[in-house]
Amino acid sequence: MGYAMHAYKADSASLPDELRPLFWDCDFERLQWQNDSDFITDRILTSGEWNALQWLRAKIGDASLREWLKSHHGGGLSPERLRFWELVLRIPHRIVNSWITRESRSIWRQRAAR
């Protein structure tokens, strides 16, 4: 899936059409960055491929992405994705460890591991 980021206006209220598959369960035309940025960020971080992640980084910048992850305590991302962002965004190792530990203790993670 290729993302034509050069064709997308960074200040656009709508999302690039290439992100549509990530939001298969939503009315994609109604999603707007201004109103739905938290949901959009979460979905891209948890399910997005490389190009979607690059679009998100270009849209909000690494500092804002780092703050989003911190304010959402890792956002429920998988340990693999959290380790990736730890390296890319230079998030302290101890913070990422705490997110992973917290997530592994959740009841849903424990049920899925059975």
N, C-alpha and C positions, 0 to 999 in steps of 0.2 A: 504494500500500500504506500504510494508516494504522496507526499504533501507538497503542494505548490505554495510554499510559504511566501515566495516572492509575489504571488498574485493575491495574497490576502492582506487586507489593510489592518494594521495592528489596532487601530481605533474602531474597527467595525464592531457593531453590536451583535451581529450574527456570527456563527462559527463557520469555518471552512467545511465544505461539503465532505471532504475526505475524513472528517471526524465522525460522520454519520454512523458508521458501523458500531462505534463504541456506545452509541445511545439508541440502540435498537429498540429498547423498551420505553422510549420517550417520544413525545412529539418534537422531533428535532427542530422544526421550523420555529417553535415557540421558545427554544432555549436562547437566552441572551447572556452574554458575559456579565453585563452590569447586574443582572438579577440573580444569576445562577452560577457565579464564579466558583463558589465553594463546592457545589455539586460537580461542576465540570472538572475542576482541579482533582477532586477525589477520584472520579471515574478515569481520568487520563492516567493518574498515578497508579491506580490499582490494575487497570486493564490495558493501558495504551502501549503500543509498540514504539520503537525508536523514534519514528518521525512525529508521532503525536507528542511524545515527551519533548522532543526538540521544539515543536511548535509552542508547547506550554512554557518552556524556558524562555523562548523569544518573546512570548506574550507578557509574562510577569517578571522575568528576571530571576536570577539565582537567589538574590537576597530575599525576595518575597516568597519564593518557593521554600527556602530554608525556614522562614518564619511560619509559613503555613504548616509545614511538617512539625515544627516545635509546638505550635499552638494546638495541633491535633494529636499530639503525642505519637507521631508516626503514622497517623491516619489509618491504622489497621492494615498497613502494607505487609507483605510477606517479608520474612527475614532476609531473603535474597534481594528484594527490592530496597529494603532499608539499608543494607550494606552497600549497595550501589550508590544510593544517595549520600550515604556517609562519606564515601570517597569523593564523589563529584562535587558535593556542596560543602565539604569539609566540616561536617557535623561531628562534634566530639564523640569518640567511641563510647564513652560511658553513658552518654545520653541515648544513643542508639541501642546499647545493651539494655538499658532500662525499658525502652519501648518493646523490645523483643521479649524480655522477661514478662512484662505486663501482659502482652498479647498471649503468650504461651500459657498463662494462668487463667485466661478467660474460659468460661464454661463451654463455649462453642468450640474452641480449639481442642479442649479435652474430649469432647464428644466425638469430634471428627477423627481424632487419633485412635479411637477404639476399633 
